[in-house]
Amino acid sequence: MLRVDLHLHSTASDGRLSPAELVRKAVDEGLTVISLTDHDTVDGIAPALAAARAFPQLRLIPGIEISTDISGGEAHILGYFIDHVDGSLQAALEHMRNSRLERAKRMVTRLEEMGYPLEWERVQEIAGSGVIGRPHIAQAMLERGYIESFKEAFTKYIGRDGPAYVEREKVTPAGAVELVIQAKGLPVLAHPLTVPEPEQMAAELKAVGLVGIEAYYAGYTAEDVERLVSIADRHNLITTGGTDYHGLDAETSIGGVDIPEESLKNLLSLARQSRLKPAHN
């Protein structure tokens, strides 16, 4: 039986494990196919591929998760089988990373104005070589005793409706789909139920090249999955799935979402049809 997880994060963005550690974790847990999908960066792919060469039983699909802006929230686009060294992709991602950095600085400033000062150097240390994100700020707040959990940081302070929240420059969902396609990848709508009108968005993005939706996701009920599979069927989209694993204690463990083998077969078939070669067998 194949064990699959197509939505994983490493220290290249806001995960707790390095790309190599994530590969080892996947192997230890008996996974056979994974995709590294860090937020707005491909920096972890090369070291992950290097680590995966030691494990011929594991297939690693180069991926990414691109954050996009929509009215009243965000939509995320996963890209599979991307050419992670594509120049246009690299340039676009660098611009997005700079936006994340400036946003994080402004959020730290807002927290200080609210009476919760943080050392910017410590936030950078927590992020390491990865892209600085809100989880790194939450960790710094936790260390200072301002909060008792990561969830509290988001619900009270740095979530979208929080007093320290700062918007950042993002591409549109259609722009992210096009960016993935330009990088020779397969674009998929991530965790669709975070989008106000998932079917409408799926239909709109299908018109610009979306190939699938993430129907199997941590926390989704059987009814949720059935709804999303129906949406995929109506719009001739494939389904994918993953845990959105970051290495946090309170989240679904790596490989903890059941993904039908047919879903993986359909993704691989699309890759072959696009003349894309899986990076690791």
N, C-alpha and C positions, 0 to 999 in steps of 0.2 A: 504494500500500500504506500502510495506517495504521501509524504507530509510536506505541506507547502506553506510558505508565508511570504507574501508579495508586498509587504508594507513594513519596512524596518528602518530604524534610525540609529545612527552612530554618533560618536563625538565630533564628526565632521559638521553636524548641525547641533541638535539638542538632545542626543542620546547619551546614555551613561557609559556604553561600551565602545571601545575603539573598533574600527572596521575589522581588524584581525580578531579581536575578542568576540565580536558578533558572529563572525564566521565559525569560530571554535564553539561558541554557544549553540549555534544551529546544528553543527555536527554532533555535539554531545546530546542534543535533544532528539536526534534521529531524523532531522529534516533532510529532504532530498532536493528541494528547489526553493531558493530564496531570491528576494530582490532587495537591494539596498536603495532606499528612496529618501535620502536626506532632503531636508527643506532647503530649496533654492541653492543647492551646491552639489557638485559632483566630485569634490575633493576626496571623498572616502572611497571612491570606486577603484582606483588603481591599487591602493593597499589591500582592499578587500579581495580583488581578483588575484593579487599575489599570494595572499593567505589561502585562498580557495584552491590553488594549484596543488596543495598538499593533500587534498581530499577529493579524489576522483568520483566519489559517490555523491558529491554535492554539485548542483548546477547553480551558478550565481548569475542573475540577470541584472545588468547595469540599469539603474533607474534613478528617478528623481521625483520629488513632490514640490510642485510650484504653487506658491500662495498667490491668490488673485483676489481682486476686490469686486464685490457686488453690493447693491443697495442693501444696507442694513446688516452686512456681514461679510463673510469670506467664502470662497469656493476654492478647493484645492484640486489641482490636476496632477495625476501621476503619469509619468512617462516611462515606458518599458523599452528595453533594447536600444537605448539612446547611444549615439556616438558621443561619449563623454569628453572627447578632445576636440569636438567641433568648435571652431573659432567664434562663430556667431553666438552659439549657446554660452560659451565662456564669457563673452563680453556682456551679454544680457544678465547673466547671473552675477557678475562683478558689480554691475550697477545696482542690482537688487540687494546684494550684501551690504553695500555702502549705505543704502537706505535703512537697512536693519540696524546698522551700527549707530547712525544718527538718531534713530527712533529710540534705541535702548538708552542712549545718553540722556535724551529728553525725559524718559520715564524715570530714570534715576534722579534727575533734577526735581521732577514733580514730587517724588516720594520724599526727598529731603525737605521740600517746602511744606509737606504735610507733617513733618516731624519724625520721618523714618529715614535718616541719613544712611547711605551705603557707600562703601569705598569702591569707586569705579575700577580700581586696580583688582579688587577681589572678584568683581563680576567677570572681568577679563580672564582671571586665573581659572574660574569655574568653567568658563567656555573653552579654555585651552586654545587649540588651533581651529576650533569650530566656529561657525557663525553664531554670534551672540543673539540669543532669543529670550523671550519672557521666562522660560524655565530657569535660566541662569540667574535672572534677577530674583525669581522666587526662592531659589536656593540661598542666595545671599541674604534675603529677608529672613529665611528660616534660621540661618546661622546666627543672625543678630537677635533672634527671639521675638521678632515682630509678629510672627504668625506661628501656628502650630502644625500647619500642613500646606502642601503645594496648592491644594484646592482652595484654601482660604486666601492665598495670595491672589488667585484669579477672581474669585467671587467678590472679594472686598476691595481690591486695589488695582490690579493690572489686567483684568478681563475687559472685554469690549466696552462694557458700561461702567467700568471702574474709574475712580477719580484720577488715577495716575496713568490711564491708558492714553497712548499716543498712536495715531494712525501713521502708516508709512506708505511710501509709494509702491504700488503694485501694478502688475499687468492685469488686463481683463481676462476672464476665462477663455474667450476666443483667442486672445493673444497668446496665452499659455499653450493652448492646443496647437496653434501654428508654430510656436517655438519648438515644441516636442517633435512635430512633423519635420521641421527644418533640420533637426538633429537626427533624422532617420529613425525616430522612435514611434511608439504606439501610445497615444494619449487616452487616459481613462479617468473618469470623474471619481475622485476619492470620497469616501464616506458621504454618499449623496444625501442622507437624511439631515445633514447640517445645513443643507441648502433649502430655503423656503419653499420653492416649487421644483423639486427634483426632476419630475418628468418634463416640465417645460424647458429646464436647462439642458437636460439630456438631448431633447429634440433640437434645440438651438445649436448646441455644440456638435451634434451629429452632422449638421449641415456644413461645418468647417473642418470636419475630420475626426471627431471623437469616435473611438472604436469600442469603448466599453464603460461599464460602471462597476464600482466596488460594492457588490451586493452582499458579500460575506465579510463581516466586520465585527470587531470586538464589541459586545454589548447589544448587538442587533438580535431581536427576537425572531422566532420562526415566521411571525406575521410580517415583520419588517423585510425579511429576506424574500418572502413570497411576493411582496409588493414590488420590490426592486427587480426581481427576476421577471416579473410581468412587464415592467417598464422596459427592461432590456429586450424582451421578446417583441414587444410592440414596435420598437424602433430599430430592430435588427442590430443590437449591440451585444457584445460578449459580456460575461460577468467575470469578475476577478475577486480576490479577497486577501485579507491580511489582518494582523493584529494592531498595526500602528505602534509597534513595540519600541519603547525608549529605554528600557532597562530599569524602570521604576518599580518599586515593590508592590504598589497597589494596583498595577495594571495587569491585563491579560498576559500570560507568559508567552514567550516566543513559540510560534506554531500552535497556539491555543484556539485558533478558529478553524473549523472544519470547512475545507474548500473542495468541492467536487473535482474529481480528476478530469471530468469533461471540460471544466472551466480552464484548467491549465492547458489541455490539449488545444482548445480553441485559441488561446493566446499564442501558443507556439505555432499553430497553423497560420495565424495572421503574420507572425514574424517571418515564416518561410515564404508566404505569399509576397511579402514586402522585400524579399531577398535580403532579409536581415539574418545574420549568423549569430546564434547564441554564443555568448562570450566564453562560457566555461561548461565543460561536461564532466 
